[in-house]
């Protein structure tokens, strides 16, 4: 007996050229992803351009900056170069308020704006809470230009040790907006952490910080001397090793903030 295969007839109103029903959602999803992709790369950069920082009187916390960054691998670019259209368009929005570039020989330019919306003058402190070999600050208004240059070792040798080596005081007239360019170089890891403070608040905070660190390191120093005394009395090397550990810990923490250079080794040229 022979069997004949019968193909079932499905009755619907679709033409043969119409895509199957289950492919339509996938097609719409792909189009949606494509539209989102275009919006991200073409419209988002425009929406996230660095906006001026608005000053407020009586701030009790640091104001982080919105910055644009330009890397200069050769280190030869001048302020005239980075303001020219060729390089000015190459500034990129910083993805973080604490950019870290690691060990690098490049010079980095940072561009940002600060606005004083009030009807009175305002003075703030721009702090860079890190240690650099050199930092240059260029200030621009409509009719004024000001340049400040700070080099670590020349400042350490030429003046008394200070906590505010890399602090700039910025003065603003009523309703004034200033554009700033910062050029930074460092022989160690380059981490740029700029903050805007009320000058009195920053001074009070740093002096308290130094006072408590001084107490801590003084306590560790006394503890190290006490362990050396016990070693000389009992001749147990465990106390000597512990004293050496404490001394290394003190100098490590000082070196991490370059306080050894600013507060200790800065006296060597005067002694010699």
Beta strands, then each sheet from edge to edge (+ up, - down):
strand 1: 53-54
strand 2: 63-64
strand 3: 68-72
strand 4: 92-93
strand 5: 107-115
strand 6: 122-128
strand 7: 134-140
strand 8: 145-151
strand 9: 167-172
strand 10: 177-185
strand 11: 194-197
sheet 1: 1+ 5+ 3- 4+
sheet 2: 1+ 5+ 10- 7+ 8-
sheet 3: 2+ 11- 6+ 9-
end
